[in-house]
Amino acid sequence: MKTRYERISILGLGAMGRALASAFLDAGREVTVWNRTPGKAGELVARGAREASSLGEAIKAGDLTVVCLLDDGTVRATLAPAVRELDGGTLVNLTSGSVRQARELAQWLKGHGVHFLAGGIMAVPATVGTQGAFILYSGARDVFERVAPVLGSIGRSHWVGEDPGFAALYDMAALSGMYGMGAGADHAVALVHAEGGDVETFKQEVLQPWMEQILPITVAGADANESVPDEYNPGMQATGLENILSASGEAGVPADLAGHLRASLWRMRSGAAAS
Ligand SMILES: NC(=O)c1ccc[n+]([C@@H]2O[C@H](COP(=O)([O-])OP(=O)(O)OC[C@H]3O[C@@H](n4cnc5c(N)ncnc54)[C@H](OP(=O)(O)O)[C@@H]3O)[C@@H](O)[C@H]2O)c1
């Protein structure tokens, strides 16, 4: 199959679908868009995109179909009536979902003759198409290599394996890290606010530089058993968490996250003592 994928069809014009369409337009591609609810394509149409009046029309207009909808159920329900139109075509799904959902979607589309790649967007709409954005892809390597040049317009392309579930796997795992970091940052700011500290100064002069310093060490030290390496001195860490819990209690700020971490540290320490 030889195509340069000049014509891209985007299914879904939520915040992310619009950002993807915009980045493809910036890169000079011929873009056709479709959304369940019409009326979201105005700005894109003004910049040269074409709004399809039906899903089938959108699919036929593209060499490459890029799907970005709410969730896997929405993707299945949307594509089911039009799946015959996709036969022989190439589809990249950038909708977030679980590992099993990605594998099952890949199997279903393969059964309908579709060249498929699963994706996970490591970006927010504002960073799509910028240097910081990167997108995880998994599925057949040859499909990835064919579409990678054009997908480069939305962010750096990073293929993570033939198993179509791997993009979702790495995406969900990375988001789990992000939510933990976010919950910790929220708690930190709540503490400072409750005790009358200057939140903006704290964020800029303490929290950000501290997290930047500690992030590579945290990532390097992470392991599947959630254990604490010896050099991190679990006894000292457990005492440190007690201090955070005390400070939270004094400030009247709930400390669920620190409580959970303390429990898991104590579990590890007793495991270490038992072995
Ligand atoms: N936004 C982000 O920062 C971000 C970052 C990474 C990944 N993602 C992923 O990108 C995907 C889209 O996110 P988004 O921010 O664009 O979400 P969004 O703004 O809520 O848009 C949701 C899209 O799904 C469509 N949709 C919802 N229910 C539908 C249904 N039953 N049938 C057909 N279409 C339906 C919506 O169409 P209508 O307009 O008709 O409702 C809209 O096009 C999600 O999987 C999300 O996890 C988002």
The ligand as a Gaussian input file, in Angstrom:
#p B3LYP/6-31G(d) Opt

LIG

0 1
 N       -8.314000      16.816000      26.604000
 C       -7.142000      16.317000      27.029000
 O       -6.352000      16.970000      27.719000
 C       -6.741000      14.916000      26.611000
 C       -5.390000      14.514000      26.764000
 C       -5.021000      13.231000      26.362000
 C       -5.971000      12.367000      25.859000
 N       -7.279000      12.791000      25.729000
 C       -8.269000      11.823000      25.220000
 O       -8.822000      12.286000      23.996000
 C      -10.172000      11.814000      23.922000
 C      -11.076000      12.992000      23.612000
 O      -10.915000      13.954000      24.653000
 P      -11.534000      15.425000      24.516000
 O      -10.787000      16.273000      25.483000
 O      -11.613000      15.827000      23.087000
 O      -13.006000      15.151000      25.092000
 P      -14.309000      16.045000      24.848000
 O      -13.954000      17.472000      24.616000
 O      -15.249000      15.713000      25.952000
 O      -14.908000      15.473000      23.463000
 C      -15.555000      14.222000      23.422000
 C      -15.803000      13.846000      21.978000
 O      -16.487000      12.573000      21.973000
 C      -17.725000      12.744000      21.286000
 N      -18.754000      11.878000      21.875000
 C      -19.088000      11.757000      23.184000
 N      -20.068000      10.845000      23.329000
 C      -20.367000      10.420000      22.086000
 C      -21.284000       9.471000      21.570000
 N      -22.096000       8.777000      22.373000
 N      -21.329000       9.267000      20.224000
 C      -20.489000       9.941000      19.389000
 N      -19.592000      10.872000      19.812000
 C      -19.527000      11.077000      21.145000
 C      -18.082000      14.194000      21.447000
 O      -19.015000      14.548000      20.466000
 P      -20.153000      15.663000      20.775000
 O      -19.518000      16.992000      20.493000
 O      -21.235000      15.295000      19.828000
 O      -20.549000      15.501000      22.215000
 C      -16.704000      14.834000      21.230000
 O      -16.364000      14.813000      19.866000
 C      -10.508000      11.131000      25.255000
 O      -10.386000       9.738000      25.125000
 C       -9.444000      11.689000      26.182000
 O       -9.132000      10.810000      27.252000
 C       -7.671000      14.037000      26.073000

